[in-house]
């Protein structure tokens, strides 16, 4: 349900704050909702919406969330470059070693608001 809710934000300027709005609507329907969302923006620090709807910014160039985070981070630490293939492989590593991590894996790209020169 979380992936479907976030899918509807793909064509918008996706921020942690409109994601929080979508997650709060879901929580109203499902009190067991338990989700963390990681954001990566060009030229900005990584940020995460936590289960309690707080937003945290990271200084690290990469981050993983959830119970499989240590496995994914270990994989990423060994990479010379990090792209989509490496991100998917990091999650695959977490799936392999953590019984609480399962597929499917979905990476969503949201619209980026471009600064105008006007």
C-alpha positions as CSV (number, residue, x, y, z in Angstrom):
1,X,0.0,0.0,0.0
2,X,2.9,2.4,0.7
3,X,4.4,1.8,-2.8
4,X,1.0,2.5,-4.4
5,X,0.5,5.7,-2.4
6,X,4.0,7.0,-3.3
7,X,3.5,6.0,-7.0
8,X,0.7,8.6,-7.2
9,X,3.4,11.3,-6.2
10,X,5.7,10.4,-9.1
11,X,4.7,13.3,-11.4
12,X,4.7,15.9,-8.5
13,X,7.6,17.7,-6.8
14,X,8.0,14.9,-4.3
15,X,9.2,16.1,-0.9
16,X,9.4,14.4,2.5
17,X,6.4,16.6,3.6
18,X,4.0,15.6,0.8
19,X,5.1,11.9,1.4
20,X,4.2,12.4,5.1
21,X,0.7,13.6,4.0
22,X,0.3,10.4,1.9
23,X,1.5,8.2,4.7
24,X,-0.8,9.9,7.3
25,X,-3.8,9.1,5.0
26,X,-2.7,5.5,4.8
27,X,-2.2,5.3,8.6
28,X,-5.8,6.5,9.0
29,X,-6.9,3.4,7.1
30,X,-4.2,1.0,8.5
31,X,-3.1,1.6,12.1
32,X,-0.4,-1.1,11.6
33,X,1.4,1.0,8.9
34,X,5.1,0.8,9.4
35,X,7.2,2.5,6.8
36,X,10.4,4.5,6.4
37,X,11.1,6.4,3.1
38,X,14.6,7.4,1.9
39,X,15.0,10.5,-0.3
40,X,17.9,11.3,-2.6
41,X,18.0,14.7,-4.4
42,X,20.8,15.9,-6.7
43,X,23.0,18.3,-4.7
44,X,21.2,17.9,-1.4
45,X,21.8,15.6,1.6
46,X,20.0,12.3,1.8
47,X,16.9,12.5,4.0
48,X,14.5,10.0,5.5
49,X,10.9,10.1,6.7
50,X,10.8,7.9,9.8
51,X,7.9,5.8,11.2
52,X,6.9,8.7,13.5
53,X,6.8,11.1,10.5
54,X,9.9,13.0,11.6
55,X,12.5,13.9,8.9
56,X,16.2,13.2,9.3
57,X,19.0,14.5,7.0
58,X,22.2,12.4,6.7
59,X,25.8,13.5,6.0
60,X,26.7,10.2,4.5
61,X,26.7,9.9,0.7
62,X,24.6,6.7,1.0
63,X,22.2,5.2,3.5
64,X,19.9,2.2,3.9
65,X,16.8,1.8,6.0
66,X,14.9,-1.1,7.6
67,X,16.1,-4.3,9.2
68,X,18.4,-5.1,6.2
69,X,20.2,-1.8,6.4
70,X,23.5,-3.2,7.8
71,X,23.7,-5.7,4.9
72,X,22.9,-3.1,2.2
73,X,25.3,-0.6,3.7
74,X,28.0,-3.2,3.8
75,X,27.5,-3.9,0.1
76,X,27.5,-0.2,-0.8
77,X,30.6,0.5,1.3
78,X,32.5,-1.9,-1.0
79,X,31.3,-0.2,-4.2
80,X,33.6,2.2,-6.1
81,X,30.6,3.9,-7.8
82,X,26.9,3.8,-6.8
83,X,24.2,3.7,-9.4
84,X,20.8,2.1,-9.8
85,X,22.3,-1.4,-10.4
86,X,24.3,-1.1,-7.1
87,X,21.3,0.1,-5.2
88,X,19.2,-2.9,-6.4
89,X,22.1,-5.3,-5.6
90,X,22.4,-3.8,-2.1
91,X,18.8,-4.6,-1.5
92,X,19.2,-8.1,-3.0
93,X,22.0,-8.6,-0.5
94,X,19.7,-7.6,2.4
95,X,17.0,-10.0,1.0
96,X,19.6,-12.8,1.0
97,X,20.8,-12.3,4.6
98,X,17.8,-10.8,6.5
99,X,14.7,-12.9,6.9
100,X,12.6,-9.7,7.4
101,X,13.5,-8.2,4.0
102,X,11.5,-9.3,1.0
103,X,11.0,-8.4,-2.6
104,X,9.6,-6.6,-4.6
105,X,12.2,-3.8,-4.8
106,X,11.0,-0.6,-6.3
107,X,12.9,2.6,-6.9
108,X,10.7,5.6,-7.7
109,X,11.9,8.7,-9.5
110,X,9.9,11.7,-8.8
111,X,9.8,15.0,-10.8
112,X,12.5,17.5,-9.9
113,X,11.6,21.2,-9.8
114,X,14.1,22.9,-12.1
115,X,15.3,26.4,-11.1
116,X,14.7,28.9,-13.8
117,X,17.2,31.6,-14.9
118,X,14.4,34.2,-15.2
